[in-house]
């Protein structure tokens, strides 16, 4: 008995064609859905996955209604003198429809595993969406993409119900293996059915083996698959902006030159970045407004206050609801004028908290990513200079997972600096480092920012770090900038209770005015003199813990604002002591102490064995009052 091999050939070419179509459209759909944040995302995702949950025969009937003579597509094709029903293209259509959801969903899951900050970083480095897909997402997600491709091929190879409904059973034309098996069994040709079945099982086992092999290797395969390329990046034309010349991009309205600020803008007054934006978030509405020159600006606030969102809006990674952003005279965003310059054209470098390095590229390739418009020799020179500046030339061929946290941070800074950005945004870049490395990196950052000629915004929750690195401070609380100015003024005279708390003041009390220079500290149970005019609306008085002076009752004459106190308990750090003190007044608010004092251990050694009560002095020069 001769076996008919045509079903094998028809199935293979159908599965390959369906897989190719699913590969292209599945990746495109997964990438588009990864960017989409609209309310209809759940519905769109469900629509794309619908063929996966419907019975194949139902899918086939829906396709028949679409492509049949009475269907909208069939009607158009009939007017063109053609039809796809009961033809080989119909087998491809049916197989593609049922295979596409597997390709889409598996690829989408793989894209979700990629560090989203790496994608955002690529945008700020001038990469187009196509370049991000080709050079970042696909290389990082390719094991998942391969798995989706294999599953799509296996699903297309085994498709039966939809194919039979739309393409029928035409031997030599639309009779695929599953259909041939069904009709062979129905006709009593068991040997032929068994042969075809074994063939399908063999292919399925190969697919499963390939999936198991690649999933077991995981990302290590990605790391080893890319060789250090001596920074010879592909010469892809993605219309990257030349970092050595002025920006010639376009705004969101049409292909116009970037809109520049008028002569009355703040650039003439030494302001290089002005921000006035508003954006609705889940818990509050972000409303931030400030203008700065080229002195580094520290941005302080508790977690979730809106610091990072502010940076993302400036970089173009998020879009404000309303407002205006101007950098060096260029309008980057203006809601009224309809201007929203894409992030890749803003010339703004950003260093994320987790650095957002490209895991499949070496340190040198990461730095070179934004320099693809340069020739090879110039690109090598620039990368060498940048890596030398951060002391990482000997690690240029290392991948991110082979570098320490501090080394990754330095690569991220060098990568951001590579494109000569007009502004640098640093989102808590030292938060993941140990104490020693943090100190070292902070010194290097201060040195790097000292030579940087652009605008710098530095987000941190570390008060001392912000004070050392920045000239000015912006304090954000619940989406509002509650303080902005020179760091000495923000720390020395906080304008509000919230600012005092955010900047680390531990001694705050409700207050009422007694005289022009005196208030009653209601929570401390005493009256204190202050070295400033007390407004009628005063609400709080405060003093920082390290400004309290302790002495023995017999050592000095009593000064104004000096009170008897007793030690409640002490907390020790390597170099300082925090002392919790109770005054000779009633306690309020459920606490066991009135004040906290911080002193060095040398002073503590001289004081700790002395009998109480002690004296605590609240210097009028260091006390400050607040209106809210």
C-alpha positions, 0 to 999 in steps of 0.5 A: 500500500502506498502512503500519500505524503501530500498531507505532510507537505500541506501541513508543514507549509501551512504551519510555517506560513501561519507561524511566520504571520503570527510571529510578525503580528504577535510581536507587534501586538505584544509590543503595542499592548506593552505600551498601551495604558488605556482603560480598554487594555483588558478588553483588547487583550481578551479580544486577542486571546479569544481564539485560544478559549473558543472551540476551533469549530466556533472559530472556523464558523466565525471565519466562514461568516467573515470570509464567506460569500455573504461575509464583509471580506468575502463580499469584497473579494468576490467583487475582485473576482477571487475567494479564499474559502476552500483554498490553501490560503484558507488553511493558512488563515485558520491556522494563523488565527488559532496560533496567534494567541499563543505567540502574542501571549508568550511574547507579551509575558517575555516582554513583561520580564524585561526591565522597563527602565531599560526601555525608558533609558533607550528612549532618552538615549535617542532610540526610536521605537523600532530600534528599542524593539530590535536592539533591546526587547527582542534580544532580552526576551528572545527565549520567550519569543522562541517559546511562543514561536515553537508553540505557535508552530505546534498549534498551527500544525495540529489545527483541525476544526477551524481549517475543516470549517473554512478550507474543507477537506480537498486532497492535495490542496487543503487536506492537512495531517489532522484532517487526513488522520480523521478521514483515514480513521473514518475510512478504515485506513488505520495504518496510514492514520497511525503513520501520520499520527506518529509523524505529528507526535514526533514533531511535537516531541521535538518542539517540547524538547527545544522549549525545555532546553531553552527555558532551562538555560534561561538568561545565561544563554542571552549573556553568552550569546552576545560577544564583546564587539569592540563597540562596533554597533550596527549602522542602523539608520534610526534618525538618531539626533547628533549629540554634537549639534543642536537638536533638530527634532520635531514637536508632537504637532507636526515636523516643525523645528523645536519651539523656543521660548520667547525673549521674555523667558527665564533663560535671560535671568539665569534660569535654564529649566522651568517646570510648571506641571499638573498630573492626576495620579491614583492617590493625589494630583501632582502639582509641581512648579519651580525654575532652576539654573545650572546649580544641582537641585536636590529633590527630597520627599518620602516614598510615593510623594511624586519625586520620580514622577516629576523626573519622568515628566521632565524626561518625557517618559510620562505626559502631564495633564497640564502645564509647561516645561522649558529647557534652555529656551526650548519648550519641551511640553506645553499643554495649551500649545499642544507641544510634547517633544518625544523623550528621544529628542529632549536631550535629557539623560536619566539614571534610574534607581536600578540603573536600567542597564541593557543586560545583554550588552557589555559595559562599553556597549551600554555606554556606546548605545547613544553614540551610534551616529558616530563613526567607529573610531570616534565612538571608541574614543568617546567610550574610552574617555567616559569609562576612564572617567568612572574608573571602569576601563578594565571592565568594558567587556563585562556584562551588567550581571558581572559588575557590582552595584557600584560599577553598574551605577557608574556605567549608568552615569557614563551612559547618560553622559555620553549623549551630552545631555542638556539636563541630567536626572538622577533618581536615587542612584546611590540607594542600593549601595553599602555605606562605604561604596555609597560614600565613594560613589557620592564623592565621584558623583560630586566630582562628575556633577562639578564638571557637568555644564548642564542642569542637574536634578538629584532625587534622594531620601537621604538628607545628608546626601542631598545637602552635600550634593545639591546647592538648592532643595525642592521638597515634595509632599503628596504631589506638592512642592512644599519648599524650594530654595537654597539648602541652608534656608530650607534646613535652617528655617523650614516653612512648614511642619511637613518640610521640617519632618521631611528634612529630618527635624525630630523636635516639633511642638504645637505653639501659640504666640505669647510675644513678638519673639516668644511662643508657648511650646504646647507639647513641651509645656514651656515658653521659649524665645526665638530669634525671629518675628513670631506671626499671629498665625504661628502653629509650630515651633521646632529645633533640630536634635543636634542643636540641643546643648546639654550640661550639668545643673551646676556648670553654667549660669542659666541661659534663656530657654534652659530647662531641667531634664532627665534621661528616659533612654539612649540609642547608640550609633557608631559615632553618635548617641540619641538621647530621649529627654523628659522635661519637668512638665507633663507629657502629651501625645502618649510619648515618654519624652519631650525632646531628642538630642544628638551628641557625639560619643565623646560628649556622652562619655563625659555626661553619662555618669553624672547625676540628673537632672541635667540642663538642656538649652534651646538656642533662640538662634536655632529655634524656628516657627512655622505657620502650619 
